[in-house]
Amino acid sequence: MKEIVILGTGGNCIDILDTINEINSISQKYKCIGFLDDNPDNLGKDYYGVKVIGSLSHAMKFNDAFFVNGIGSSLNFWKKKNIIQKTMIPFERFETIIHPTASVSKLSQIGFGTVIFQNVTITSNVKVGNHVIILPNTVISHDDVIGDYTCITGGVCVSGGVTIGESCYLGTNCSIIGNITIGNYCLIGMSSNVLKDVADNSVMIGSPASFKRKTIPDK
């Protein structure tokens, strides 16, 4: 069994633990040995039988473990790359976790440290980068490209031929029309419909989605 350490203790992290347990119910593949969290108040806390065993700075102490990241929300998703890089964990030490109910085409590529939750569908010739999180009931269609560190939340529909940049956040139930490009550091609002290309560092909201502000004001 591979030893797994989860980075963070938020909602996505608990869902990752649940996904690991679901995988283990079919085949004993993983042993989750703990969470790492920078909040000192969480040290030693028990989450469903798994404890917080240190801060992110302690990651390299676990020489035999593999890692998976659950850190990142609509409030800080653009910081995920820096958070992960500061741990100094090499890409090959991050485990890709795929829920047993997810359907992933054998013609698609999934990067290191990516997490795919329940009932996600990924069709042919999709390229999903490193450290991507895809939440339940999302559909990623043929020939899409999903950039590193991006979070795609629940019920999202991405049509074919779409390119999504690095460190983006796609809100619940949004839809992306085919053959467009969404730049880096973009946030797509809940239930928004994106019908045209989106520039880097944009918050897009509505149906059709329109520009509201920069994601990172000083970028």
VOPAGU-2260 file (C-alpha; in pm, 1 decimal, decimal comma):
REM VOPAGU-2260
SITE   aa  ch    i         X         Y         Z
SITE  MET   A    0       0,0       0,0       0,0
SITE  LYS   A    1     121,1     348,8     -86,4
SITE  GLU   A    2     141,5     587,5     206,3
SITE  ILE   A    3     -43,5     912,1     129,4
SITE  VAL   A    4     -21,3    1253,0     295,9
SITE  ILE   A    5    -293,2    1508,4     217,3
SITE  LEU   A    6    -197,7    1877,0     204,6
SITE  GLY   A    7    -462,4    2082,4     384,1
SITE  THR   A    8    -767,3    1999,2     595,3
SITE  GLY   A    9   -1051,1    2183,9     418,3
SITE  GLY   A   10   -1353,9    2040,6     242,8
SITE  ASN   A   11   -1167,8    1917,8     -64,8
SITE  CYS   A   12    -917,0    1742,6     161,2
SITE  ILE   A   13   -1188,7    1549,0     341,0
SITE  ASP   A   14   -1337,9    1455,5       3,9
SITE  ILE   A   15    -994,5    1331,5    -105,0
SITE  LEU   A   16    -979,1    1111,7     205,6
SITE  ASP   A   17   -1327,4     981,0     124,3
SITE  THR   A   18   -1219,4     906,9    -233,6
SITE  ILE   A   19    -913,7     718,3    -107,4
SITE  ASN   A   20   -1142,4     513,4     117,5
SITE  GLU   A   21   -1369,3     436,2    -179,7
SITE  ILE   A   22   -1069,9     319,5    -383,0
SITE  ASN   A   23    -957,3     102,3     -91,6
SITE  SER   A   24   -1302,0     -55,4     -66,7
SITE  ILE   A   25   -1233,4    -209,0    -409,0
SITE  SER   A   26    -860,5    -272,7    -375,2
SITE  GLN   A   27    -637,9    -189,3     -80,4
SITE  LYS   A   28    -412,9      58,4    -261,1
SITE  TYR   A   29    -346,5     344,6     -17,6
SITE  LYS   A   30    -279,2     412,2     348,6
SITE  CYS   A   31    -348,6     775,4     441,0
SITE  ILE   A   32    -101,3     854,9     718,8
SITE  GLY   A   33    -205,1    1213,0     787,7
SITE  PHE   A   34    -282,2    1569,6     688,6
SITE  LEU   A   35     -39,8    1863,1     679,2
SITE  ASP   A   36    -183,2    2204,2     768,8
SITE  ASP   A   37     -21,7    2539,4     848,1
SITE  ASN   A   38    -287,7    2632,1    1104,6
SITE  PRO   A   39    -123,6    2545,8    1440,8
SITE  ASP   A   40    -466,8    2503,7    1600,7
SITE  ASN   A   41    -527,4    2201,4    1378,1
SITE  LEU   A   42    -213,1    2011,1    1480,4
SITE  GLY   A   43    -312,7    1673,8    1626,0
SITE  LYS   A   44    -678,3    1706,4    1526,9
SITE  ASP   A   45    -846,1    1391,2    1404,1
SITE  TYR   A   46   -1048,8    1397,8    1081,5
SITE  TYR   A   47   -1237,3    1072,4    1028,9
SITE  GLY   A   48    -959,8     868,0    1182,6
SITE  VAL   A   49    -668,5    1054,4    1021,0
SITE  LYS   A   50    -471,1    1315,4    1216,4
SITE  VAL   A   51    -296,9    1639,6    1129,0
SITE  ILE   A   52      67,5    1539,7    1168,9
SITE  GLY   A   53     248,9    1864,3    1090,2
SITE  SER   A   54     267,3    2178,4     880,1
SITE  LEU   A   55     337,1    2199,5     506,9
SITE  SER   A   56     701,7    2269,0     585,3
SITE  HIS   A   57     729,5    1915,8     727,0
SITE  ALA   A   58     645,1    1749,6     392,9
SITE  MET   A   59     998,5    1640,5     306,2
SITE  LYS   A   60    1027,7    1453,2     637,1
SITE  PHE   A   61     797,8    1185,1     495,0
SITE  ASN   A   62    1054,1    1027,5     264,1
SITE  ASP   A   63     848,9     722,5     169,3
SITE  ALA   A   64     512,3     892,6     129,2
SITE  PHE   A   65     324,9    1024,6    -171,7
SITE  PHE   A   66     124,0    1344,8    -155,4
SITE  VAL   A   67    -200,6    1491,8    -281,4
SITE  ASN   A   68    -308,3    1854,8    -249,7
SITE  GLY   A   69    -655,0    1968,5    -145,0
SITE  ILE   A   70    -573,0    2334,7     -80,6
SITE  GLY   A   71    -749,6    2595,0    -292,3
SITE  SER   A   72   -1085,4    2772,2    -296,1
SITE  SER   A   73   -1251,6    3056,4    -487,2
SITE  LEU   A   74   -1083,6    3293,8    -239,7
SITE  ASN   A   75    -723,5    3183,1    -292,8
SITE  PHE   A   76    -703,4    2951,2    -595,8
SITE  TRP   A   77    -435,5    3161,5    -767,5
SITE  LYS   A   78    -200,3    3097,2    -473,6
SITE  LYS   A   79    -204,4    2717,6    -506,4
SITE  LYS   A   80     101,7    2700,1    -732,6
SITE  ASN   A   81     318,5    2891,4    -485,5
SITE  ILE   A   82     188,0    2690,0    -189,5
SITE  ILE   A   83     278,7    2361,5    -356,4
SITE  GLN   A   84     615,6    2480,5    -483,5
SITE  LYS   A   85     718,5    2591,0    -133,6
SITE  THR   A   86     683,9    2232,9      -9,9
SITE  MET   A   87     973,7    2132,9    -242,1
SITE  ILE   A   88     796,1    1805,4    -319,2
SITE  PRO   A   89     893,1    1681,5    -669,5
SITE  PHE   A   90     610,8    1624,0    -918,5
SITE  GLU   A   91     663,2    1248,2    -923,2
SITE  ARG   A   92     589,2    1228,6    -548,8
SITE  PHE   A   93     234,8    1354,7    -605,9
SITE  GLU   A   94     -26,2    1084,4    -653,2
SITE  THR   A   95    -313,1    1111,4    -900,9
SITE  ILE   A   96    -639,7    1012,2    -730,9
SITE  ILE   A   97    -941,5     909,4    -940,9
SITE  HIS   A   98   -1273,8     810,1    -785,6
SITE  PRO   A   99   -1396,9     465,0    -895,9
SITE  THR   A  100   -1716,4     612,8   -1042,6
SITE  ALA   A  101   -1530,7     858,1   -1269,3
SITE  SER   A  102   -1512,1     777,8   -1641,2
SITE  VAL   A  103   -1177,1     874,5   -1792,5
SITE  SER   A  104   -1096,9     789,9   -2152,6
SITE  LYS   A  105    -782,6     584,2   -2206,1
SITE  LEU   A  106    -704,6     830,0   -2487,1
SITE  SER   A  107    -670,3    1116,1   -2239,3
SITE  GLN   A  108    -374,3    1225,9   -2025,8
SITE  ILE   A  109    -395,8    1309,0   -1655,0
SITE  GLY   A  110    -110,3    1492,6   -1477,7
SITE  PHE   A  111      63,3    1438,4   -1145,5
SITE  GLY   A  112    -129,4    1516,7    -827,4
SITE  THR   A  113    -461,5    1560,8   -1003,2
SITE  VAL   A  114    -781,0    1460,8    -821,0
SITE  ILE   A  115   -1096,1    1351,5   -1004,5
SITE  PHE   A  116   -1408,4    1306,6    -791,6
SITE  GLN   A  117   -1734,8    1112,5    -825,2
SITE  ASN   A  118   -1914,6    1077,5   -1158,1
SITE  VAL   A  119   -1676,7    1300,3   -1354,6
SITE  THR   A  120   -1665,8    1223,8   -1727,9
SITE  ILE   A  121   -1350,1    1293,2   -1928,4
SITE  THR   A  122   -1380,0    1196,5   -2293,3
SITE  SER   A  123   -1117,0    1139,0   -2562,5
SITE  ASN   A  124    -792,9    1328,6   -2622,8
SITE  VAL   A  125    -820,5    1550,1   -2314,7
SITE  LYS   A  126    -502,7    1678,6   -2152,0
SITE  VAL   A  127    -539,3    1753,1   -1781,0
SITE  GLY   A  128    -237,2    1917,2   -1617,2
SITE  ASN   A  129     -73,2    1871,8   -1279,1
SITE  HIS   A  130    -250,2    1950,7    -949,8
SITE  VAL   A  131    -592,1    1991,5   -1109,7
SITE  ILE   A  132    -904,3    1922,9    -900,6
SITE  ILE   A  133   -1227,4    1823,5   -1078,8
SITE  LEU   A  134   -1532,7    1803,2    -855,8
SITE  PRO   A  135   -1833,0    1567,5    -895,0
SITE  ASN   A  136   -2062,5    1544,5   -1197,4
SITE  THR   A  137   -1845,5    1755,1   -1428,6
SITE  VAL   A  138   -1806,5    1676,3   -1799,4
SITE  ILE   A  139   -1479,5    1751,5   -1980,6
SITE  SER   A  140   -1527,1    1696,0   -2353,9
SITE  HIS   A  141   -1297,8    1581,2   -2634,0
SITE  ASP   A  142    -975,4    1768,2   -2713,6
SITE  ASP   A  143    -991,0    1996,4   -2408,9
SITE  VAL   A  144    -673,7    2116,5   -2238,1
SITE  ILE   A  145    -685,7    2194,9   -1865,0
SITE  GLY   A  146    -390,2    2390,0   -1725,3
SITE  ASP   A  147    -193,0    2310,1   -1409,8
SITE  TYR   A  148    -335,1    2406,3   -1067,2
SITE  THR   A  149    -686,9    2467,4   -1200,4
SITE  CYS   A  150   -1000,4    2380,9   -1000,4
SITE  ILE   A  151   -1316,5    2280,4   -1185,3
SITE  THR   A  152   -1605,7    2257,0    -941,7
SITE  GLY   A  153   -1922,1    2045,2    -950,7
SITE  GLY   A  154   -2159,1    2014,4   -1243,4
SITE  VAL   A  155   -1943,4    2208,0   -1489,2
SITE  CYS   A  156   -1980,7    2136,9   -1861,8
SITE  VAL   A  157   -1677,7    2208,6   -2079,1
SITE  SER   A  158   -1750,5    2158,3   -2449,6
SITE  GLY   A  159   -1497,0    2020,1   -2695,6
SITE  GLY   A  160   -1178,5    2193,1   -2807,2
SITE  VAL   A  161   -1155,8    2427,6   -2507,6
SITE  THR   A  162    -824,4    2540,2   -2359,2
SITE  ILE   A  163    -828,4    2647,8   -1993,9
SITE  GLY   A  164    -516,2    2814,2   -1856,2
SITE  GLU   A  165    -314,9    2769,5   -1539,6
SITE  SER   A  166    -453,8    2842,2   -1192,9
SITE  CYS   A  167    -816,8    2898,2   -1292,2
SITE  TYR   A  168   -1136,2    2837,7   -1095,4
SITE  LEU   A  169   -1459,8    2735,7   -1268,4
SITE  GLY   A  170   -1765,4    2778,8   -1046,9
SITE  THR   A  171   -2045,9    2530,4    -992,9
SITE  ASN   A  172   -2268,8    2452,0   -1293,3
SITE  CYS   A  173   -2096,8    2691,1   -1531,8
SITE  SER   A  174   -2079,4    2602,7   -1901,4
SITE  ILE   A  175   -1803,7    2669,4   -2152,8
SITE  ILE   A  176   -1882,8    2675,7   -2525,4
SITE  GLY   A  177   -1656,5    2479,5   -2757,8
SITE  ASN   A  178   -1331,0    2589,6   -2919,9
SITE  ILE   A  179   -1254,3    2889,6   -2700,1
SITE  THR   A  180    -961,3    2976,4   -2474,9
SITE  ILE   A  181    -973,6    3083,9   -2111,4
SITE  GLY   A  182    -651,7    3249,9   -1994,6
SITE  ASN   A  183    -450,7    3201,1   -1676,7
SITE  TYR   A  184    -576,6    3308,2   -1330,7
SITE  CYS   A  185    -941,2    3332,5   -1438,5
SITE  LEU   A  186   -1251,6    3284,0   -1225,2
SITE  ILE   A  187   -1575,5    3179,7   -1395,5
SITE  GLY   A  188   -1877,2    3248,5   -1175,2
SITE  MET   A  189   -2135,4    2995,4   -1065,3
SITE  SER   A  190   -2386,6    2906,2   -1341,5
SITE  SER   A  191   -2217,1    3142,1   -1587,9
SITE  ASN   A  192   -2213,6    3063,5   -1960,8
SITE  VAL   A  193   -1887,3    3149,1   -2135,1
SITE  LEU   A  194   -1936,3    3209,6   -2508,1
SITE  LYS   A  195   -1609,1    3376,9   -2609,7
SITE  ASP   A  196   -1238,1    3381,9   -2528,0
SITE  VAL   A  197   -1141,4    3508,0   -2181,8
SITE  ALA   A  198    -825,1    3712,5   -2120,3
SITE  ASP   A  199    -579,2    3630,6   -1842,2
SITE  ASN   A  200    -665,2    3740,0   -1487,8
SITE  SER   A  201   -1038,1    3788,3   -1547,7
SITE  VAL   A  202   -1346,7    3735,0   -1333,1
SITE  MET   A  203   -1635,3    3645,2   -1565,2
SITE  ILE   A  204   -1994,5    3628,7   -1439,3
SITE  GLY   A  205   -2336,9    3594,6   -1598,3
SITE  SER   A  206   -2519,3    3445,8   -1896,0
SITE  PRO   A  207   -2355,8    3524,8   -2126,0
SITE  ALA   A  208   -2052,2    3578,4   -1901,8
SITE  SER   A  209   -1899,8    3924,9   -1902,9
SITE  PHE   A  210   -1587,9    4074,5   -1746,2
SITE  LYS   A  211   -1638,6    4207,1   -1391,3
SITE  ARG   A  212   -1289,5    4274,8   -1258,0
SITE  LYS   A  213    -936,7    4142,1   -1242,8
SITE  THR   A  214    -885,6    3826,9   -1039,6
SITE  ILE   A  215    -561,2    3961,9    -889,6
SITE  PRO   A  216    -578,3    4344,1    -878,3
SITE  ASP   A  217    -204,1    4407,4    -889,8
SITE  LYS   A  218    -120,6    4145,6   -1156,2
